Amino acid sequence: MGMTSLFTAVSGLQSAQASLYTTGHNMANHSVRGFTRQYVAQTTFQYRTIGRNNTGVLQIGLGTNMSGIRQIRDKFLDMRWREAAPQLHFWEVRFSTGQELDAIFGELEGQYRMQGVLRDLNAALHELLKDPTSIESRSNFIHFAGSFLDRAEDGARAMRAYQDELNNQVKSTVQRINQLITEIDNLNRRIAREEMGGSRANDFRDWRNNAMDELSTLIDIQYRADVRTGAYNIWTDGHTLLANGHKNMLGLRFSSPGSPFVEPVFSGQLETLRYDPTGRNATALFNWERLSHEETLRPRGELFGLLVSRGLSPVNHYNSPLPSAAELRPMVYARMVMNEVLAQRTIMQNLLNQIDSEGWGGNVGNRADFEADMAALNTFAAQIREFLDPNDPRDTMPTPPTLIGNPVTNAGGPAGDFVALLTGLNAAMTSAVTAMTGGLSSDADVASVRQAGRHRFDINHGVITKTQIQFDTMIHAIVNMFNTAMTGNFDPSNPLYDLGPPQNMHGVAAVPLFTRIRDGEGWTLGNLQLNPDLLGQDGPSRLALQFDDAVSGESDTRLIAWMIEQWSSPDLIQFNDWVSMSVDTFYRNFITEMAIGTNEAGSAFRGTIEEMNTLDQRRMQISAVSLEEEMSNMIRFQHAYNASARMINTIDSMLDRIINHMGRGG
């Protein structure tokens, strides 16, 4: 046993000491969120050959080598967790919005239900039919008409207030995303500095992983670690957020004219940008025009969930029609045409393969012409995709190629079919270019197309905006029906039209049941009131219900009977792709659709929670600190430390005996 044994014991002592320190560090941080268990990575040092025997080389180990302190973490589980996190938080926002709407309308709980108010108003109308001249019945009807409008206004105000709350959350979420991007960038740099000497900045890596986890809940991210530096590069939906130390910061832009609503854009400015209908003052984080045509939205994190729930613009029944083909032109139409072009390109390729297999024959000449056509068509298709990107600033459409094919147009078989396809593709591409350049020739046209796409998104996918439009459509139909009846503004085909405008009990001509608060604005919630003329002491007698030919009670009921008939008419309320409906049917469908959306969001939310919990448990099993296990490790490492220390003491005693005692004996 020589000095080599001493070095071996020292390496064991140092290794056990580092393991004890690391174990203590684990135990001290076991309750810290996101802390990852660490361990000392050890390998054997070197071996010294001392001889050979008939079985091989005889070697002695020279101790243990510490290659570093490592984290116990599964990067694949991290990746799966961060893929599921955006879904969870999107559905959480969507579900909470549905619950809020359920509470606003009070159909599941509460006594101030819109359905009850509608039922009371209809019942008051039937009571009025029994005795139109009764002041009590008239007062009762006016009272329930006021309750109907108050309840509707309460619902509209609550939805607007909740939109404002979501809008504030959008602002704070964008701010937090920027903070996390900056934090990750700073940690990238700090980790690189700390690890230049070969050590591992594990605690900084934990902080960075925590930031990555939180960022993935707010926005759907993709990321990759730089092979050389280990720094994270991050992007989302094709947009770079962080790459090689360059941060692409988010800003805000007003999402509609005159509205406080904002949307995230890549601007990096502190102030909110003005609304720009062309979208050219900054690149939007989300492509609303493209998303408006998706049947089902892909969950993209909490920020996207907030925007979907809130919507892009304040809306009412005036916004209810979906954009027309003219409004959506050229982008939508051009996509349809180009989809057909690309589909036929696939047919062309298959046909070309068929011709290759069957032989070209003598009637068709140069195959290179067809290959050139395919190459030109592929290039043109790539240019079209770039041009159809709403964030592309170009105003000029790429010129379509002229597909030449082969001049022999009377060739039979598949080769002749190929030439015919070329002719059709030339026409289709010309149509596509005409559609796109004809509609995107000016900023006004670009703005019109963008606005139409954003409006389509609000109707198809906006949770509150779609609810607002439907609700305001129903209220407007009821208000318009009552005002039409009481002011005599009937369609000429209506039998009541010939009777002239209705009169009140004093023989004075019609007054409407509802009026506008501000004359310059539309008949929408927020601008409606019960006619003040009907609220005074003489108000009930001023309700216009009879015609000037009224000579009997029966004639006085005709107008009321017409309103009751209209209330139940299947043609009273119309909304987009819904069939025309009566009041009760429309409101029942309205509540049912809202409840179904909430239930679907709740089911998706609960399902994602289960998935996230499973992934989180698996991550914790690998990375979390177990105090029992660490205590066991500490005892084990303490024994190893003691063993190495005793070996050093033994060697020290032997050396002391050899050097001091044997030296004196000489």
Steps between C-alpha positions, in 0.01 A plus 500: 500500500665823383410860440257384230277355769497837676387677182231235450367555851510878455295475179244288684491751786446791261232310308311411820533857624355638173218246515422601858493867401275426200266287712474779758430745216220273376346473845521874562316573174248216498207742538623752240273504194671354196814386681657199330676231700877497446767237533877476468593322179796272572720290279808292566823692463789313341640150537864406552623173356701300753549181304343220306381149568345225297157672510613842384637831619520574874399862580448716806246783499628845581182634658180671395450798275215754540381602155258757642175557683211404277123545510265205486253623239324347197500752213247295304249518785569875518421529132175303533397706803563824311299373205203425726523819709363737229199273453424492872511876545310572179214274610516639853436852369234375260323305775509789749356729232215257441431485872497879515246517217287238675505717811414815301186349351414312817331205331678239708483679833340815632150643481555798270492287186456641154270213411273595791496864391402399147228275636364783718493742208316250282253428781437874546428525128242223529343673800477817294314306233220423748428868568700754293330794672598391851746748653622225730576266206669782310710596805591137553612466138711819516656378826605166350623669182725711721616192693577328169717791385669538840592131505631519145708808582635330814614204290660725238679711763628188675639363174668831420649518851633146468652588162678793665633264766626260233653792312699596810612138533619509138716802582649343813559167321689669217708684759574175681600326175753777433634470855544124460674535163739754654555277803576195286739703286683626811518148641633371167784748526566439870503122461746533212732716715475269803569188296794632301733335753329162472270519804122473485277795595222270616305752707496744209381216279214440746403865479507483123288184497249669730483795260458266203220314679315824575553633148352182354180557697459849356581428137560195284879483463746289311863504610840349438819508702803632315745212457802718571382723786196316635297824476132467420369640171123547512231564240124480469289431190792583276585824683836521676487607864864443595788394278873530567451778751260700283160561662189562290287683754122526494307824503133594475284647227138609526300226333212712367423868444381689806529193722714443810566141389861417419676217319862379527737601222876493453595860563710516817351842578359599836211703363201334337509540123209661320248280327620422148244323280773404253705336776823646364617704798593178682490123449214338690580207727186318383375494142129572558407490131638151468361382834153625405471219246603221738209287609663414833765714665819338624565591866793738513535594866346743745556813289321350202221379728454854636479644149256233380280550806505880476477532121659762279235772483193626685202360308120510484223380270622728220808276479300178479524419126809309399721686252384466142708347226575850373629608843716194534639534153774469397668302774236235556405455137862491395572229754212294364630538146857426600393193694349376178819588314711311752264203492527483122876528530490174695288345225757622249782334690309171520419519130861571420600188693238302308632622166850404608386148581295455182743662262477827314426362158562679173241778522648687796842649472722653759447393863719787612214738420281327756777496759551872449126554551508312829801699624335832405176398668682404821677836506175686440324305776773601748467865396121480543536367855728791589266752340193362679669558835314803644827620654667519159539871413507451122226647285597334174402147414763264354444447130365154417709289266372399160485122504619396158461125504548346158379666180341176384148555639333214315697231674291220642521316829638643823734734314201672343333524840816663629486771236134563583590537866759762412236703319269489801780593739592804294141623526480424872819687579386798299176506703694482824727786405204711385322436829799588713642796313151639445431508872839580645578794275469762775529539876124548521443162336756331724332654805157387381610141455679494836204649682264250339723215614521633855123543513460145377728384782284682758184330374649154452730476803469799734329370814360825636472673162288222355284503813465879479392489137244227561360668812478845341337348191225349716444820702489711184245267339269528803545877528444546129187282506339701782595835348375391158165405653456817702614745232321333209814450290365180345596345177237589234411132469396493866116524546553746787672741263166629362373592845743787543727565798369381838363753748506529878198527727479874430486452124855629457726331248763245581800515727760220499551273799879544488713795394868571451702684763724662237328566169817485294573140600340169413226296664740296709539402863656791682295748298146379579251625756133460580314794346496773771153607378362171637643540849297791632166487677318507169752264341290182478218683317752624242582145391390481135303178458177577309418629154272791411226263382476344846127468573522192712735328740570238234655753265722624782660155534617464141834671555570307822406173331745586220782560753426167671505332161831666413653395835440136405570545130784280370604790275550764769874459571765417243868441567753395237485125440227448762152455357245769588360448848244621749613676818476193722668271249780746430576558867488128573747432217711796614531363855546142378783594264669701773466211748633248248804720436565529873460125555734420212759741637456351848546147368814601309629684807445204732651258249809717462532531878519121523767490231697780668474335841632175355792677334567703813507188716744335264719809505486513879591132529819575310590853607341568839687465827399219734616578854501130593716411201733795560537406867591147396752641251646727767560203730658308214725790401591562864615138528701540181654819637586329827652202317719726287597702806595185693706380205684832492557482875632145465737600220609804701573278801701258287701779341563650842629162623722454199642852487534592865547177695701303246713807435594533869581130514758541224 
